[in-house]
Amino acid sequence: MTADAAHRTANARIMMTGSGAPETRLVSCRDPRPVPGRGKVVVQVEAAGVSYAEVQMLRRLHPFPPRFPFVPGYDLVGRIVAAGSDVTRWRVGDRVAAMPRHGAWQEYVETSAKTLAAVPEHLDAAVAVALVTNGVTSHEMLHRLAALGPGDTALVHGASGGVGTLLTQLAVHHGVRVLGTASPAKHDAVRALGAEPLDYRTPDLPSAVRELVPGGVQAVFDHIGGRGLDAGWAMLADGGTLVSFDSSVAGYRPGQWFRPHVPALRRTAVRWAARTFKLTSGRRQCMYYVKPGAGFDAALAALFRLVDEGVLSPRIAARHPLDDAAGAVRALLDGTTVGKHVLIP
């Protein structure tokens, strides 16, 4: 086989080889291009997202992590280049989004045809992939779990992040007053989204929120977990909703893969029981975990329309080449940027 032919049949990928620093544990390699099995397709990746899920996996602090070594990458946008048997809905050439949870950080990805969603031809790939996990999470939490509308007030933790920027824009578009936590250096960016910024390090954040909204907020969206959920609960108005959609892994030792998420599960269960006995003034706490399905597809299609209408503008922090995956993760860890980091194979 000639060098040119070998290159055409090769697949560049990023492997996570173990727990540690991204600079040493994210390794570039080349393997044969995958061939689709029954019910699967091969997608040539145009853009893949970088998220805190990869940070958690790198520290062995993600629930139900794959075994090392593996290809990370939670979500992707690309084009089908091969289809296996029993694939009837999709054809070669279709532009699609997928959320395999790991495996997206490569040029060609074999994935199930059942979990694909259509992507408009004209949409920028980085913008589209920013909507796959982060956008659907924001849409579902705002509309399905919290059911907020005009005149309501919400607190969005991490309003400058991948989920936070989209959730804030969506809420503001629907007439919701948003208080958004972020570091002071990002307050101007939070204001530009239409929110009122708060320093997440404020010593008594519930009191600061109550000064702005004496009756409490209708919803708190929390990606911190732990005791942060107690602060969020204290901010809620009667009948309000606290949504937990992730947990911070700060302070946990590598390998304690499920422990960061136990406090959120425990608090959710206790407050569910208390609400059952009408002891919470109508307040409730719930957890959100994004998953494929009809609701996912409908939410993603709605988000694409909002981008076309100019309502939604996903913030792309940076576009990194695939072999700079370590740099993308490091930028995410440094916390100095606003929006979504994206890999472009």
C-alpha positions in Angstrom: 0.0 0.0 0.0 1.4 3.4 -0.9 1.8 6.1 1.8 -1.0 8.1 0.2 -3.4 5.1 0.2 -2.5 4.4 3.8 -3.3 8.0 4.8 -6.7 7.8 3.1 -7.6 4.6 5.1 -6.1 5.8 8.4 -8.0 7.3 11.3 -6.4 9.9 13.5 -7.6 9.7 17.1 -6.9 10.9 20.6 -6.4 8.2 23.3 -6.8 8.8 27.0 -4.2 6.4 28.5 -4.8 6.9 32.2 -5.4 9.4 35.0 -3.2 12.5 35.2 -2.4 15.7 33.4 -3.9 16.1 29.9 -0.4 16.9 28.5 0.8 13.4 29.4 -2.4 11.3 29.3 -3.9 12.5 26.0 -2.0 10.8 23.1 -2.4 11.2 19.4 -2.3 8.0 17.3 -3.4 6.6 13.9 -5.4 3.4 13.4 -7.3 1.8 10.6 -10.6 3.6 9.7 -13.6 1.8 11.3 -16.1 -0.3 9.2 -19.7 0.0 10.3 -21.3 -3.0 11.9 -25.0 -3.9 11.8 -27.2 -1.0 12.7 -24.3 1.4 12.8 -22.7 4.1 10.6 -19.3 5.7 10.3 -19.3 9.5 10.6 -16.5 11.7 9.4 -16.2 14.2 12.2 -16.4 17.9 11.4 -16.3 19.1 15.1 -16.2 17.4 18.5 -17.0 19.0 21.8 -14.7 19.3 24.9 -16.5 19.2 28.2 -16.0 18.6 31.9 -17.0 15.0 31.4 -13.5 14.5 29.9 -12.0 16.3 32.9 -13.8 13.9 35.2 -12.8 10.9 33.1 -9.1 12.1 33.2 -9.3 12.1 37.0 -11.3 8.9 37.2 -14.2 10.8 38.8 -16.8 10.3 36.1 -19.7 7.9 36.9 -19.4 4.6 35.0 -16.2 5.6 33.1 -14.8 3.5 30.3 -11.6 1.6 31.0 -8.3 3.1 30.0 -7.1 3.4 27.3 -10.1 4.8 25.3 -11.0 7.6 22.9 -12.8 10.4 24.8 -15.3 12.9 23.4 -18.9 13.3 24.4 -20.5 14.7 21.3 -19.8 15.3 17.6 -21.2 16.7 14.3 -20.2 15.2 11.0 -21.2 13.4 7.8 -22.0 9.8 7.3 -19.5 8.1 5.0 -20.5 4.5 5.4 -23.6 2.6 6.7 -23.9 -0.9 7.9 -26.7 -3.4 7.3 -30.2 -2.6 8.7 -29.6 1.1 8.5 -32.7 2.5 6.8 -33.3 6.0 8.1 -29.9 7.4 7.2 -27.9 7.6 4.0 -24.3 8.2 3.1 -23.8 11.9 2.8 -26.3 12.9 5.5 -25.1 15.5 8.0 -25.7 14.3 11.6 -25.1 14.9 15.3 -24.3 12.1 17.8 -23.7 11.9 21.5 -21.7 8.7 22.1 -20.4 9.9 25.5 -16.9 8.8 24.6 -15.3 8.1 21.2 -15.8 11.5 19.5 -12.2 12.6 19.4 -11.2 11.1 16.1 -11.6 11.6 12.4 -14.0 8.8 11.9 -16.4 7.4 14.4 -18.5 4.2 14.3 -21.8 4.9 16.1 -25.3 3.6 16.4 -27.7 4.9 13.7 -30.6 4.9 16.2 -29.2 7.8 18.2 -28.4 10.2 15.4 -30.0 13.6 14.8 -30.1 15.6 11.6 -28.0 18.8 11.3 -28.8 21.6 8.8 -26.3 21.8 6.0 -25.7 25.5 6.4 -24.9 25.5 10.1 -21.3 25.9 11.2 -20.0 22.6 12.7 -18.6 24.2 15.9 -21.8 26.1 16.5 -23.9 22.9 15.9 -21.8 20.7 18.2 -22.1 23.3 21.0 -25.8 22.6 20.9 -25.7 18.8 21.0 -25.1 18.2 24.7 -25.0 21.7 26.2 -27.8 23.1 24.2 -30.2 20.2 24.8 -29.4 20.2 28.5 -30.2 23.9 28.7 -33.4 23.5 26.7 -34.8 20.5 28.7 -33.9 22.0 32.1 -35.5 25.3 31.3 -38.7 24.1 29.6 -39.3 20.6 30.8 -38.0 20.5 34.4 -38.3 24.1 35.6 -41.0 25.2 33.2 -40.1 28.9 33.5 -41.8 31.7 31.7 -42.0 35.5 31.5 -41.7 37.2 34.8 -39.9 34.3 36.5 -36.4 34.7 38.0 -33.7 32.1 37.8 -30.1 31.7 39.2 -27.7 30.1 36.7 -24.5 28.8 38.1 -21.5 29.0 35.8 -23.3 31.4 33.4 -20.1 31.9 31.4 -19.7 28.2 30.7 -20.8 25.9 27.8 -24.2 25.1 29.4 -24.5 28.4 31.2 -24.2 30.7 28.2 -26.9 28.8 26.3 -29.2 28.5 29.3 -28.9 32.2 30.0 -29.7 33.2 26.5 -32.7 30.9 26.3 -34.1 32.1 29.6 -33.7 35.7 28.7 -35.3 35.1 25.3 -38.4 33.7 27.2 -38.6 36.7 29.5 -36.9 35.2 32.5 -34.8 37.4 34.7 -31.4 35.7 35.1 -28.9 36.0 37.9 -25.7 34.4 36.7 -22.7 33.4 38.8 -19.2 33.7 37.3 -15.8 35.0 38.3 -15.5 38.9 38.3 -13.3 38.8 35.1 -16.3 37.3 33.2 -19.0 39.6 34.5 -19.1 41.7 31.4 -19.6 38.6 29.3 -22.5 37.5 31.6 -24.1 41.0 31.2 -23.7 40.7 27.5 -25.9 37.6 27.6 -28.6 39.6 29.4 -28.0 38.4 32.9 -27.1 40.1 36.2 -23.7 38.8 37.3 -22.8 37.6 40.8 -19.5 36.5 42.1 -19.7 32.7 42.7 -17.3 33.2 45.7 -19.7 35.5 47.5 -19.5 34.3 51.2 -23.3 34.2 51.7 -24.7 33.9 48.2 -28.3 33.0 49.3 -28.5 36.3 51.2 -27.1 38.2 48.3 -29.7 36.6 46.0 -32.5 37.4 48.5 -31.5 41.0 48.6 -32.1 41.1 44.8 -35.1 38.9 44.8 -36.7 39.0 48.3 -39.2 36.3 47.6 -36.6 33.9 46.2 -36.1 32.7 42.7 -38.3 30.2 40.8 -35.4 28.1 39.7 -31.7 27.4 40.5 -29.6 25.5 37.9 -26.6 23.9 39.7 -23.5 22.2 38.3 -21.6 22.2 41.5 -23.4 19.7 43.8 -22.6 19.0 47.4 -23.2 21.8 49.8 -23.9 24.1 46.9 -27.3 22.4 46.6 -28.1 23.5 50.2 -27.3 27.1 49.2 -29.5 26.7 46.1 -32.3 25.3 48.1 -32.2 28.4 50.4 -32.6 30.7 47.4 -35.8 29.1 46.1 -39.2 30.7 46.3 -42.1 28.6 47.4 -42.9 26.2 44.6 -39.5 26.7 43.0 -37.3 24.1 41.4 -33.6 23.3 42.0 -32.0 21.4 39.1 -28.8 19.6 39.6 -27.1 18.7 36.3 -23.5 17.9 37.4 -21.2 17.8 40.4 -17.8 19.4 41.0 -14.9 16.9 41.4 -12.7 19.4 43.3 -11.2 18.0 46.4 -11.8 14.3 45.5 -8.9 11.9 44.9 -8.6 10.3 41.5 -10.5 7.0 41.3 -13.3 8.0 43.6 -15.4 7.8 40.5 -18.9 8.0 42.0 -18.4 9.8 45.3 -18.7 13.4 43.9 -22.2 12.6 42.8 -23.5 10.9 45.9 -24.3 14.2 47.8 -26.6 15.3 44.9 -28.4 11.9 44.8 -28.8 11.9 48.6 -30.2 15.4 48.7 -32.6 14.8 45.8 -34.0 11.7 47.5 -34.4 13.4 50.9 -36.1 16.4 49.4 -38.4 14.2 47.2 -39.5 12.5 50.4 -40.1 15.8 52.2 -42.1 17.1 49.3 -44.2 14.0 49.2 -45.2 14.8 52.8 -45.8 18.5 51.9 -42.9 19.7 54.0 -41.1 21.9 51.3 -43.6 24.7 50.6 -43.9 23.2 47.1 -40.2 23.4 46.4 -38.5 20.4 44.7 -35.1 19.2 43.7 -34.4 17.1 40.6 -31.5 15.8 38.6 -31.0 16.0 34.9 -28.9 13.7 32.7 -29.1 14.2 28.9 -29.9 11.2 26.8 -30.9 10.5 23.2 -34.5 10.0 22.2 -37.5 11.8 20.7 -37.2 14.6 23.3 -33.5 15.1 22.5 -34.2 15.3 18.7 -37.0 17.8 19.2 -35.0 20.0 21.5 -32.0 20.0 19.2 -34.2 20.9 16.2 -35.7 23.8 18.1 -32.2 25.0 19.1 -31.1 25.0 15.4 -34.2 27.1 14.5 -33.4 29.6 17.3 -29.8 30.0 15.9 -31.3 30.6 12.4 -33.6 33.2 13.9 -30.7 35.0 15.5 -32.1 34.4 19.0 -29.3 32.0 20.1 -25.6 32.5 19.5 -23.5 29.7 21.0 -20.2 31.1 22.3 -17.2 29.2 20.9 -14.3 29.8 23.3 -11.8 28.3 20.8 -11.4 25.9 17.9 -8.5 23.5 18.4 -7.0 21.0 16.0 -7.5 17.4 17.0 -3.9 17.0 18.0 -4.2 19.9 20.5 -6.8 18.1 22.6 -4.6 18.5 25.6 -4.4 22.2 25.1 -8.2 22.4 24.8 -8.6 20.5 28.1 -6.0 22.6 29.8 -7.8 25.8 28.6 -11.0 24.4 30.1 -9.3 23.6 33.4 -7.7 27.1 33.6 -11.3 28.6 33.5 -10.3 31.8 31.8 -12.5 31.5 28.7 -16.2 31.9 27.9 -18.2 29.3 26.1 -17.4 26.0 24.4 -14.1 24.5 23.4 -14.3 22.5 20.2 -11.9 20.1 18.4 -11.7 20.2 14.6 -10.2 17.1 13.1 
